[in-house]
Amino acid sequence: MMSNNNLFLLAINITRRCNLACAHCYLDAHTLKNGSENELSYKAICQLLEQVADHNTELMVVLTGGEPLMRPDLESLIKHGTQCGLSMVVGTNGVMLTAQRVQSLKLAGTLGVGISVDSLNPVQHDHFRGQAGAWEKTLVGIEACRRYELPFQVHFSVTENNANEVSNMIDFARASGARVLNIFFLVCTGRGESMSDISPVTYERVLTLLVAAQTQHQDILIRARCAPHFKRIAYEHDRHSTLTRAEGYEGGGCLAGIHYCRVTPEGDVTACPYIPESEGNIRHTPFWEIWEQSHMFNLLRQPSLTGKCGQCEYQTLCGGCRARPLAMGDNLMDSDPWCNYQPTGAAVIQPLVMPLPSAISWTTEAEQRLQRVPAFLRTMVKNRAETHAHKLGHNAVTAEHLATLAAQRFGDAGPLDMPAQVLEKPSGKSTSSTPFHNVSKNLPWSQEAHERVAAMPAFLSQGVRAVAEDVARAEGRLEVNVKLLDRLEAEDQPGRRFFWSTEAEATLAECLADKPPQVRLFVAPALETEAEGITKKRHDTAVTSQDVLQAMAIFSGGVEWSHDAEKRVANAPDFVRAGIKKAAEFNARREGLAVIRSNDLTRFRNRAMMRAVQRMKGFGMTELSFDAFNIAKRKVPRLKENSEAVKRFNTIREFVDAREHPGDLLGQELLEKMKNKLKRNDKQ
């Protein structure tokens, strides 16, 4: 039996109501307006929080949904949990995070929010979330969190369609001021059952990228969720990595039933969102009784893994995802079907315990700060702090030691410096007199300059402040004022190398008029560059209105896309998406189509595949095979010694090989037609 003190994270789905219709939602939030009939009442959730706090206040409680901000009593629930001594956070899509709501959440005692951003492309994010304009509102929510100093994390659900954005998402999370970037790997349940999820090849590639990125970027925590293989890859990268249980870190792998569980809106307790079997209901059974006596939870705590997972040397550090074999119709303890690793037969790698140099005491203040650290990090932090103090020749760990370690790892906003609301009733007052508490105290800013930068998105304002202060110091200025900002803004035209006519400026403004500010930040520089490229091709030095219109036409492809067609392209693998879009627009222009629809995409694809089959017949082939590429390399001049073509072919082959039923990619009807055309007796 597992002690309740091993519960680190409790998720409570407080509603099934949602203002979006996300493609991957495990809840299948069909009751968007009213929720389910027997959702837990305010009183029932408060009683649950009290039960939890009576036994353990060292865990973190995540209030999520559905969309938790749709419950009008959310702040009251947070306040009640905070008064019970619990660390309360919220998981949200960010659409409803207005400035007023952020201040309300903070006043109630919210320690932080997790905000979902699934693409830096507004169209793709909005398609994924099922609502136009969601991306813009989410970025406004992030800005509000920054402005009112409510710590936030960015949550990114990675799929085959957006895996190419992971590196850019890391840069975005860092620039926006997020404390943590959580990369979620979906398990196909709920509406997500219809999604392709992510291939094992891409899964492994993204995890490897995340391990390397965490080593490179020490100012933000980068974590993979629902991807226990992260532990194995971290160990392969560095066996002393602090990301693995070998160094005392318990988080990051699969916590289901071991250090984590969730409560559904109806009160059922499950190991995780992707293992839907109820282990009991809090309406009928006390929560801690379910936690400690659940048959499934105890299986997860003492697993008897079978298949490849049971033979793997990483079975203790990793253990695989238990939800994925269940989703595939297998047993809870079967092999994780999304792991490409082949066990070597080596001995099972066991978690290590960091040896302590000697018995070291803790000051009262240091002990209080340690208690604010999430439970799953506390052992590691304690060991490091004592080792640090020992190296300095000190006999006691002090708050200064913890502050030094936090600054070394996270800058000024590390987990050792969590808000005092953990221990005290929140006052609702800001911890600084201005939103720009990171501005150097040695270089004042005028109030007008503060307000100018405050109007910018958070991920821009940080860079603007740094540049402005550097210039001011270099020029011997005593403060940063609006005149300096005006001058820097006038000088900062990196995309412009040509003179712009008044008409061109007006046309550009008109093209961007219906775009929200955050979108203009991404679109405007690229549009300007494209327009100047057209000007250069005309051998001119001045950008005209026509140049801007032509650039805008290039951006839109010259044709419009129906919603269904756009969605199909957005769901295509990243390595063919751009090619599909370009080819479709070329075909549409050739046929004089004003709008590309889903059936047009099918027709274009089928025509292209049959042309490919015709070429294969020309090579003398009689059946479908990847051997066609090797023949083409010998016979087609542009493919000879073309490393990029080889790379693209290998990517496609890996994608196809990773699928259980590759023929489903094209459909059986088209596949049979292609096979028949390759037969020697086919006279077509």
Solvent accessible surface area in square Angstrom, and as a share of the most:
residue,aa,sasa,rsa
1,M,175,0.78
2,M,36,0.16
3,S,55,0.35
4,N,20,0.10
5,N,89,0.46
6,N,51,0.26
7,L,0,0.00
8,F,19,0.08
9,L,43,0.21
10,L,0,0.00
11,A,9,0.07
12,I,0,0.00
13,N,1,0.00
14,I,0,0.00
15,T,0,0.00
16,R,43,0.16
17,R,69,0.25
18,C,16,0.10
19,N,36,0.18
20,L,4,0.02
21,A,46,0.36
22,C,9,0.05
23,A,30,0.23
24,H,30,0.13
25,C,24,0.14
26,Y,58,0.22
27,L,12,0.06
28,D,61,0.32
29,A,2,0.02
30,H,136,0.61
31,T,36,0.21
32,L,66,0.33
33,K,162,0.69
34,N,131,0.67
35,G,6,0.06
36,S,27,0.17
37,E,186,0.83
38,N,86,0.44
39,E,38,0.17
40,L,3,0.01
41,S,60,0.39
42,Y,93,0.35
43,K,138,0.58
44,A,22,0.17
45,I,0,0.00
46,C,9,0.06
47,Q,85,0.38
48,L,2,0.01
49,L,0,0.00
50,E,69,0.31
51,Q,60,0.27
52,V,0,0.00
53,A,15,0.11
54,D,116,0.60
55,H,103,0.46
56,N,9,0.04
57,T,63,0.37
58,E,76,0.34
59,L,2,0.01
60,M,36,0.16
61,V,0,0.00
62,V,29,0.16
63,L,0,0.00
64,T,27,0.16
65,G,6,0.06
66,G,20,0.19
67,E,1,0.01
68,P,0,0.00
69,L,3,0.01
70,M,37,0.16
71,R,27,0.10
72,P,125,0.79
73,D,31,0.16
74,L,0,0.00
75,E,31,0.14
76,S,51,0.33
77,L,0,0.00
78,I,0,0.00
79,K,92,0.39
80,H,45,0.20
81,G,0,0.00
82,T,13,0.07
83,Q,104,0.46
84,C,35,0.21
85,G,27,0.26
86,L,3,0.01
87,S,13,0.08
88,M,0,0.00
89,V,20,0.11
90,V,1,0.01
91,G,14,0.13
92,T,8,0.05
93,N,10,0.05
94,G,0,0.00
95,V,19,0.11
96,M,61,0.27
97,L,2,0.01
98,T,74,0.43
99,A,43,0.33
100,Q,147,0.65
101,R,45,0.17
102,V,0,0.00
103,Q,82,0.36
104,S,41,0.26
105,L,0,0.00
106,K,25,0.10
107,L,102,0.51
108,A,8,0.06
109,G,1,0.01
110,T,2,0.01
111,L,12,0.06
112,G,8,0.08
113,V,3,0.02
114,G,5,0.05
115,I,0,0.00
116,S,18,0.11
117,V,0,0.00
118,D,2,0.01
119,S,0,0.00
120,L,32,0.16
121,N,71,0.37
122,P,32,0.20
123,V,81,0.46
124,Q,24,0.11
125,H,1,0.01
126,D,21,0.11
127,H,32,0.14
128,F,27,0.11
129,R,15,0.05
130,G,43,0.41
131,Q,64,0.28
132,A,92,0.71
133,G,27,0.26
134,A,0,0.00
135,W,1,0.00
136,E,56,0.25
137,K,100,0.42
138,T,0,0.00
139,L,6,0.03
140,V,68,0.39
141,G,0,0.00
142,I,3,0.02
143,E,26,0.12
144,A,6,0.05
145,C,1,0.00
146,R,49,0.18
147,R,79,0.29
148,Y,68,0.26
149,E,30,0.14
150,L,3,0.01
151,P,27,0.17
152,F,5,0.02
153,Q,60,0.27
154,V,0,0.00
155,H,36,0.16
156,F,0,0.00
157,S,9,0.06
158,V,0,0.00
159,T,4,0.02
160,E,8,0.04
161,N,15,0.08
162,N,4,0.02
163,A,3,0.03
164,N,81,0.42
165,E,20,0.09
166,V,1,0.00
167,S,55,0.36
168,N,83,0.43
169,M,0,0.00
170,I,5,0.03
171,D,76,0.40
172,F,12,0.05
173,A,0,0.00
174,R,83,0.30
175,A,39,0.30
176,S,0,0.00
177,G,28,0.27
178,A,7,0.06
179,R,87,0.32
180,V,15,0.09
181,L,0,0.00
182,N,8,0.04
183,I,0,0.00
184,F,56,0.23
185,F,0,0.00
186,L,6,0.03
187,V,5,0.03
188,C,37,0.22
189,T,25,0.14
190,G,25,0.24
191,R,67,0.24
192,G,4,0.03
193,E,123,0.55
194,S,106,0.68
195,M,35,0.16
196,S,60,0.39
197,D,5,0.03
198,I,0,0.00
199,S,14,0.09
200,P,18,0.11
201,V,51,0.29
202,T,7,0.04
203,Y,1,0.00
204,E,45,0.20
205,R,114,0.41
206,V,1,0.00
207,L,0,0.00
208,T,70,0.41
209,L,54,0.27
210,L,0,0.00
211,V,3,0.02
212,A,49,0.38
213,A,8,0.07
214,Q,7,0.03
215,T,83,0.48
216,Q,135,0.60
217,H,26,0.12
218,Q,83,0.37
219,D,73,0.38
220,I,2,0.01
221,L,28,0.14
222,I,0,0.00
223,R,12,0.04
224,A,0,0.00
225,R,54,0.20
226,C,42,0.25
227,A,0,0.00
228,P,1,0.00
229,H,2,0.01
230,F,1,0.00
231,K,2,0.01
232,R,7,0.03
233,I,9,0.05
234,A,0,0.00
235,Y,27,0.10
236,E,89,0.40
237,H,102,0.46
238,D,64,0.33
239,R,149,0.54
240,H,121,0.54
241,S,14,0.09
242,T,57,0.33
243,L,11,0.05
244,T,0,0.00
245,R,74,0.27
246,A,0,0.00
247,E,24,0.11
248,G,18,0.18
249,Y,4,0.02
250,E,50,0.22
251,G,1,0.01
252,G,0,0.00
253,G,14,0.13
254,C,38,0.23
255,L,26,0.13
256,A,6,0.04
257,G,0,0.00
258,I,45,0.23
259,H,16,0.07
260,Y,31,0.12
261,C,0,0.00
262,R,13,0.05
263,V,0,0.00
264,T,10,0.06
265,P,0,0.00
266,E,25,0.11
267,G,0,0.00
268,D,42,0.22
269,V,0,0.00
270,T,1,0.00
271,A,0,0.00
272,C,15,0.09
273,P,24,0.15
274,Y,22,0.08
275,I,1,0.01
276,P,87,0.55
277,E,79,0.36
278,S,56,0.36
279,E,43,0.19
280,G,23,0.22
281,N,24,0.12
282,I,23,0.12
283,R,109,0.40
284,H,153,0.68
285,T,38,0.22
286,P,72,0.45
287,F,0,0.00
288,W,15,0.05
289,E,76,0.34
290,I,7,0.03
291,W,0,0.00
292,E,39,0.17
293,Q,113,0.50
294,S,7,0.04
295,H,136,0.61
296,M,27,0.12
297,F,0,0.00
298,N,46,0.23
299,L,71,0.35
300,L,7,0.04
301,R,24,0.09
302,Q,147,0.65
303,P,64,0.40
304,S,85,0.55
305,L,25,0.12
306,T,68,0.39
307,G,42,0.41
308,K,50,0.21
309,C,14,0.08
310,G,25,0.24
311,Q,129,0.58
312,C,17,0.10
313,E,8,0.04
314,Y,18,0.07
315,Q,52,0.23
316,T,43,0.25
317,L,5,0.02
318,C,24,0.15
319,G,15,0.14
320,G,4,0.04
321,C,8,0.05
322,R,11,0.04
323,A,3,0.02
324,R,6,0.02
325,P,0,0.00
326,L,50,0.25
327,A,53,0.41
328,M,94,0.42
329,G,67,0.64
330,D,74,0.38
331,N,90,0.46
332,L,16,0.08
333,M,16,0.07
334,D,43,0.22
335,S,32,0.21
336,D,1,0.01
337,P,50,0.32
338,W,46,0.16
339,C,22,0.13
340,N,71,0.36
341,Y,41,0.16
342,Q,122,0.54
343,P,34,0.21
344,T,97,0.57
345,G,69,0.66
346,A,59,0.46
347,A,87,0.68
348,V,55,0.32
349,I,35,0.18
350,Q,102,0.46
351,P,43,0.27
352,L,103,0.51
353,V,133,0.76
354,M,46,0.20
355,P,122,0.77
356,L,84,0.42
357,P,54,0.34
358,S,55,0.35
359,A,109,0.84
360,I,20,0.10
361,S,68,0.44
362,W,42,0.15
363,T,51,0.30
364,T,104,0.61
365,E,104,0.47
366,A,0,0.00
367,E,68,0.31
368,Q,86,0.38
369,R,29,0.10
370,L,4,0.02
371,Q,68,0.30
372,R,47,0.17
373,V,1,0.01
374,P,21,0.13
375,A,16,0.12
376,F,37,0.15
377,L,16,0.08
378,R,29,0.11
379,T,83,0.48
380,M,15,0.06
381,V,18,0.10
382,K,75,0.32
383,N,15,0.08
384,R,71,0.26
385,A,0,0.00
386,E,6,0.03
387,T,35,0.20
388,H,35,0.16
389,A,0,0.00
390,H,84,0.37
391,K,160,0.68
392,L,93,0.46
393,G,63,0.60
394,H,84,0.38
395,N,128,0.66
396,A,28,0.22
397,V,0,0.00
398,T,38,0.22
399,A,8,0.06
400,E,120,0.54
401,H,13,0.06
402,L,0,0.00
403,A,44,0.34
404,T,57,0.33
405,L,32,0.16
406,A,6,0.04
407,A,53,0.41
408,Q,125,0.56
409,R,52,0.19
410,F,37,0.15
411,G,36,0.34
412,D,126,0.65
413,A,41,0.32
414,G,1,0.01
415,P,27,0.17
416,L,8,0.04
417,D,78,0.40
418,M,25,0.11
419,P,39,0.25
420,A,48,0.37
421,Q,28,0.12
422,V,19,0.11
423,L,91,0.45
424,E,109,0.49
425,K,145,0.62
426,P,20,0.13
427,S,81,0.52
428,G,36,0.34
429,K,160,0.68
430,S,65,0.42
431,T,125,0.73
432,S,33,0.22
433,S,122,0.79
434,T,40,0.23
435,P,56,0.35
436,F,17,0.07
437,H,95,0.42
438,N,96,0.49
439,V,20,0.11
440,S,30,0.19
441,K,194,0.82
442,N,139,0.71
443,L,10,0.05
444,P,76,0.48
445,W,19,0.07
446,S,28,0.18
447,Q,124,0.55
448,E,111,0.50
449,A,0,0.00
450,H,28,0.12
451,E,101,0.45
452,R,77,0.28
453,V,0,0.00
454,A,20,0.16
455,A,85,0.66
456,M,49,0.22
457,P,19,0.12
458,A,4,0.03
459,F,36,0.15
460,L,65,0.32
461,S,5,0.03
462,Q,82,0.36
463,G,40,0.39
464,V,40,0.23
465,R,14,0.05
466,A,57,0.44
467,V,84,0.48
468,A,0,0.00
469,E,14,0.06
470,D,90,0.47
471,V,35,0.20
472,A,0,0.00
473,R,114,0.42
474,A,90,0.70
475,E,82,0.37
476,G,59,0.57
477,R,80,0.29
478,L,156,0.78
479,E,63,0.28
480,V,0,0.00
481,N,36,0.19
482,V,20,0.12
483,K,165,0.70
484,L,0,0.00
485,L,9,0.05
486,D,66,0.34
487,R,88,0.32
488,L,30,0.15
489,E,107,0.48
490,A,75,0.58
491,E,114,0.51
492,D,93,0.48
493,Q,86,0.38
494,P,95,0.60
495,G,24,0.23
496,R,52,0.19
497,R,175,0.64
498,F,53,0.22
499,F,139,0.58
500,W,18,0.06
501,S,23,0.15
502,T,109,0.63
503,E,110,0.49
504,A,0,0.00
505,E,66,0.29
506,A,61,0.47
507,T,16,0.09
508,L,12,0.06
509,A,62,0.48
510,E,133,0.60
511,C,22,0.13
512,L,13,0.06
513,A,76,0.59
514,D,118,0.61
515,K,61,0.26
516,P,28,0.18
517,P,73,0.46
518,Q,15,0.07
519,V,17,0.09
520,R,85,0.31
521,L,63,0.31
522,F,84,0.35
523,V,32,0.19
524,A,19,0.15
525,P,68,0.43
526,A,46,0.35
527,L,0,0.00
528,E,23,0.10
529,T,79,0.46
530,E,59,0.26
531,A,1,0.00
532,E,9,0.04
533,G,32,0.31
534,I,14,0.07
535,T,0,0.00
536,K,139,0.59
537,K,165,0.70
538,R,101,0.37
539,H,175,0.78
540,D,52,0.27
541,T,102,0.60
542,A,28,0.22
543,V,0,0.00
544,T,48,0.28
545,S,32,0.21
546,Q,120,0.53
547,D,2,0.01
548,V,0,0.00
549,L,86,0.43
550,Q,88,0.39
551,A,0,0.00
552,M,50,0.22
553,A,46,0.36
554,I,91,0.46
555,F,83,0.35
556,S,59,0.38
557,G,7,0.07
558,G,50,0.48
559,V,13,0.07
560,E,121,0.54
561,W,37,0.13
562,S,23,0.15
563,H,111,0.50
564,D,87,0.45
565,A,0,0.00
566,E,61,0.27
567,K,87,0.37
568,R,90,0.33
569,V,13,0.07
570,A,16,0.12
571,N,82,0.42
572,A,12,0.09
573,P,25,0.15
574,D,35,0.18
575,F,33,0.14
576,V,39,0.23
577,R,37,0.13
578,A,79,0.61
579,G,43,0.42
580,I,64,0.32
581,K,79,0.33
582,K,155,0.66
583,A,51,0.40
584,A,3,0.02
585,E,13,0.06
586,F,116,0.48
587,N,14,0.07
588,A,0,0.00
589,R,125,0.46
590,R,143,0.52
591,E,66,0.30
592,G,67,0.64
593,L,51,0.26
594,A,79,0.61
595,V,40,0.23
596,I,0,0.00
597,R,130,0.47
598,S,31,0.20
599,N,106,0.55
600,D,14,0.07
601,L,12,0.06
602,T,45,0.26
603,R,96,0.35
604,F,15,0.06
605,R,75,0.27
606,N,45,0.23
607,R,78,0.28
608,A,43,0.33
609,M,53,0.24
610,M,31,0.14
611,R,130,0.47
612,A,43,0.33
613,V,0,0.00
614,Q,89,0.40
615,R,148,0.54
616,M,23,0.10
617,K,50,0.21
618,G,65,0.63
619,F,43,0.18
620,G,42,0.41
621,M,23,0.10
622,T,58,0.34
623,E,118,0.53
624,L,54,0.27
625,S,41,0.27
626,F,63,0.26
627,D,79,0.41
628,A,16,0.13
629,F,29,0.12
630,N,68,0.35
631,I,29,0.15
632,A,12,0.09
633,K,61,0.26
634,R,153,0.56
635,K,113,0.48
636,V,26,0.15
637,P,106,0.67
638,R,169,0.62
639,L,22,0.11
640,K,107,0.46
641,E,178,0.80
642,N,50,0.26
643,S,86,0.55
644,E,119,0.53
645,A,20,0.15
646,V,50,0.28
647,K,132,0.56
648,R,124,0.45
649,F,32,0.13
650,N,69,0.35
651,T,47,0.27
652,I,59,0.30
653,R,96,0.35
654,E,81,0.36
655,F,20,0.08
656,V,27,0.16
657,D,94,0.49
658,A,35,0.27
659,R,79,0.29
660,E,131,0.59
661,H,114,0.51
662,P,56,0.35
663,G,19,0.18
664,D,91,0.47
665,L,63,0.31
666,L,42,0.21
667,G,29,0.28
668,Q,102,0.45
669,E,153,0.69
670,L,12,0.06
671,L,27,0.13
672,E,83,0.37
673,K,110,0.47
674,M,7,0.03
675,K,83,0.35
676,N,70,0.36
677,K,22,0.10
678,L,1,0.01
679,K,102,0.43
680,R,183,0.67
681,N,118,0.60
682,D,22,0.11
683,K,181,0.77
684,Q,149,0.66
